Amino acid sequence: MEWYEEFYAAIDGMDPDVIAAWLTASTTVRFGNQELIRGREAVVASISDFWSQLDAMKHEFVNVIESGQLAFVESVVTYIRPDRVKVKLPSATAIVRDGRLVSAQRIYAD
């Protein structure tokens, strides 16, 4: 299994402790044109808040391009809302790693 498959399995598992173990202490995340979120605790809090609006989610990979510690992941994300409605959205994420840990993400979804 590739590192990004493990990472996205952790995201889809929606467990804050598991995802925190994948992030550097100084990690950053930017969702689209939102403000940059800095630091592991802030990122986990933001993601947890988002997850609280869902029952489940699942990423299906379309394309993954890697060069050193940089990866671009194109996927289709299926979100399952509390009312059990499924919503599929195309998504692209640029990920910068420090070894196996994620140090930065820029996430774009339609």
C-alpha positions as CSV (number, residue, x, y, z in Angstrom):
1,M,0.0,0.0,0.0
2,E,1.3,3.5,-0.9
3,W,1.7,6.1,1.8
4,Y,-1.1,8.2,0.3
5,E,-3.5,5.3,0.4
6,E,-2.7,4.9,4.1
7,F,-3.1,8.6,4.7
8,Y,-6.5,8.8,3.0
9,A,-7.7,5.7,4.8
10,A,-6.9,7.6,8.0
11,I,-8.8,10.6,6.7
12,D,-11.8,8.5,5.6
13,G,-11.7,6.8,9.1
14,M,-12.6,10.2,10.6
15,D,-10.6,9.6,13.8
16,P,-8.9,12.8,15.1
17,D,-6.1,10.9,17.0
18,V,-5.3,8.8,13.9
19,I,-5.1,11.8,11.6
20,A,-3.0,13.7,14.1
21,A,-0.4,11.0,14.0
22,W,0.1,11.7,10.3
23,L,0.8,15.4,10.7
24,T,3.9,17.4,11.6
25,A,3.6,19.7,14.6
26,S,3.8,22.7,12.3
27,T,1.5,21.3,9.5
28,T,-0.7,23.7,7.5
29,V,-3.9,23.2,5.6
30,R,-5.7,25.6,3.2
31,F,-9.2,24.6,2.0
32,G,-9.8,26.5,-1.3
33,N,-9.8,30.2,-0.6
34,Q,-10.2,29.9,3.2
35,E,-7.6,31.1,5.7
36,L,-4.5,29.0,6.2
37,I,-4.8,26.8,9.2
38,R,-1.5,26.4,11.1
39,G,-0.4,23.7,13.5
40,R,-1.4,20.1,14.2
41,E,-4.0,21.0,16.9
42,A,-5.7,23.6,14.8
43,V,-5.8,21.4,11.7
44,V,-7.2,18.5,13.7
45,A,-9.8,20.8,15.3
46,S,-10.8,22.1,11.9
47,I,-11.0,18.7,10.3
48,S,-13.0,17.3,13.3
49,D,-15.5,20.2,13.0
50,F,-16.0,19.3,9.3
51,W,-16.3,15.6,10.1
52,S,-19.0,16.4,12.7
53,Q,-21.3,17.3,9.8
54,L,-20.9,13.9,8.1
55,D,-21.7,10.2,8.8
56,A,-18.9,9.0,6.5
57,M,-16.6,9.8,3.6
58,K,-14.6,7.9,1.1
59,H,-11.9,9.0,-1.4
60,E,-11.6,7.3,-4.8
61,F,-8.3,8.1,-6.5
62,V,-8.3,9.4,-10.1
63,N,-4.7,10.4,-10.5
64,V,-1.7,10.7,-8.1
65,I,1.5,12.4,-9.2
66,E,4.6,12.3,-6.9
67,S,7.9,14.1,-7.1
68,G,10.1,13.6,-4.0
69,Q,8.1,14.9,-1.0
70,L,5.4,16.6,-3.1
71,A,2.3,14.8,-4.2
72,F,-0.8,15.9,-6.2
73,V,-3.8,13.7,-5.5
74,E,-6.9,14.0,-7.7
75,S,-9.9,12.1,-6.3
76,V,-13.7,11.9,-6.2
77,V,-14.9,12.2,-2.6
78,T,-18.2,10.6,-1.5
79,Y,-19.7,12.3,1.5
80,I,-22.5,10.6,3.4
81,R,-24.6,13.2,5.3
82,P,-26.5,12.4,8.5
83,D,-29.7,12.2,6.4
84,R,-27.9,9.4,4.5
85,V,-27.8,11.4,1.3
86,K,-24.6,10.7,-0.7
87,V,-22.8,13.7,-2.3
88,K,-19.9,13.1,-4.7
89,L,-17.4,15.9,-5.4
90,P,-14.2,16.1,-7.4
91,S,-11.2,17.1,-5.4
92,A,-7.5,17.9,-5.9
93,T,-5.0,18.2,-3.1
94,A,-1.3,19.2,-3.1
95,I,0.5,17.6,-0.3
96,V,4.0,18.3,1.0
97,R,5.6,15.7,3.3
98,D,8.4,15.6,5.7
99,G,9.3,11.9,5.5
100,R,6.0,10.1,6.1
101,L,4.4,13.0,7.9
102,V,2.3,15.6,6.1
103,S,3.7,19.2,6.5
104,A,1.3,21.0,4.2
105,Q,-1.9,20.5,2.3
106,R,-3.8,22.7,-0.2
107,I,-7.3,21.2,-0.9
108,Y,-9.5,22.2,-3.7
109,A,-13.0,20.7,-4.2
110,D,-15.8,21.6,-6.6
